[in-house]
Amino acid sequence: MSLPGFTPPPNFENVASQIEGITVFAPRPETPPQPERVEFKCPNCGAATRFDVSAGGVACEHCSYQAQTASQVIGLQAKTSEFTLEALSRFAQGWGTQRRVMHCNSCGGDISMPEGALSITCPFCASNEVNLRSDTTSSTRPGFLIPFKIQPQENASRLRAWLSKGWFHPENLTSLASTDQFVGIYLPFWTFDAQIQANWKAEVGYERQVRYYDHGSKGWRTRTEIDWVWKTGQVHLDINSLLITGTSHISHRIAEKILPFDLDQLVAYAPDYLAGWQALAYDIDLPTAWERGKAMMREKAKTSCYHSIDSPHVRNFSMNADFSNESWRYILLPIYLSTYRYEGKTFQVMVNGQNGVIAGQKPVAWWKIWTAIAAMFAPGILLGLIGLLLLIFGGIGIIPLGIALVLVFAALFFSIWLYQKALDSEAA
């Protein structure tokens, strides 16, 4: 029940009551303030503006308007977050500016695009089965990023020079080089810091020389014997800014080849940097990225433990790694991405948007590989046949046969190396 004429205080509302006939009022929940959306329109002509690499701020492509982005280089002093999932809830959501999402029906990628941008091709798989919709993402907003330093027009010559390297690629690859093929996109990364105390235990072998009498040769000889001793040790490691990719839509192998980025150039995130550029929110979440990071850290700790052992002979090795002071950052890094098709296959190329390092996949002209392998085996096989003929007709064929065997083994070694190199060129 409620008193006649009773009016609840301001900002109170009726809520469910546990007692029949009793009316209960409670304070109305506060609506969290929404971050202000920034629109990048030129104040002079009203056209869309874009973050200009050379200007270091937003600039209009239709008039001379420019505005510097108010930011300060923070570098590795950028604040890290304590390693709790609750910390994510305290971060702002979205991009802080009105954007659209291009969804690829082929690979499932969702690329954040500035308002007014037109694109009909997915930068990850080169599919044109895409559609645009309003960006309603509620993912965590990045805390820091590295702005683009490489101008988009520099990529044409860089791509052409890279495609022309390597004799075992198709001759017409250089015709694929085009500035329009590259898309500048901010990709998500996690960085992790941790201190590791690794305790190891292993049998360590120490060599000693033993003299013995060889009855066959009737003389004294020496042999090496190994004495095994159980030993323990401890290694301390400080891991700083370990980079883990935050998206599954790129080749991690290629991404590793364009590292490192100079994280001393990190700046605080501001929507201005994304004006006119594409961006991607993470789809590899914090727990998953942290598990990958811990696996890499354990390998680093294991390597350090082996380096601390004063002998190359180690067996029954075991290690226990304790992590402490774990922290993380969610950042964006600048990458130019190009995806092209060749004879029905899709290939990715990436350019580090900070320093211009390029890496990617290139198709292989396999007929060149097989011709080269046949040419390497030909001398050994031919010399072996000559040696066999000499043996059959009573000549001294053992010498050419021996040389042929050496040539065949050498050809086998270089053929395996060449074949693996060709596979790596096409591998994602």
Secondary structure, DSSP 8 states (H G I E B T S, - for coil): ---TT----TTEEEE--SSTT--EEEE----------B--B-TTT--BEEEETTTTEEEESSSS-EEE----B-GGGS--EES-THHHHTS-BS-SB-EEEEEETTT--EEEEETT----S-TTT----EEEEE----SB--SEE----S-GGGHHHHHHHHHT--TTS-GGGGGG--GGG-EEEEEEEEEEEEEEEEEEEEEEEEEEEEEEEETTTTEEEEEEEEEEEEEEEEEEEEEEEEEEE--SSS-HHHHHHT----GGG-EE--GGGGTT-EE---SS-HHHHHHHHHHHHHHHHHHHHHHHSS-SEEEEEEEEEEEEEEEEEEEEEEEEEEEEEETTEEEEEEEETTT--EEE-----HHHHHHHHHHHHHHHHHHHHHHHHHHHTTS--HHHHHHHHHHHHHHHHHHHHHHHHHHHHH--
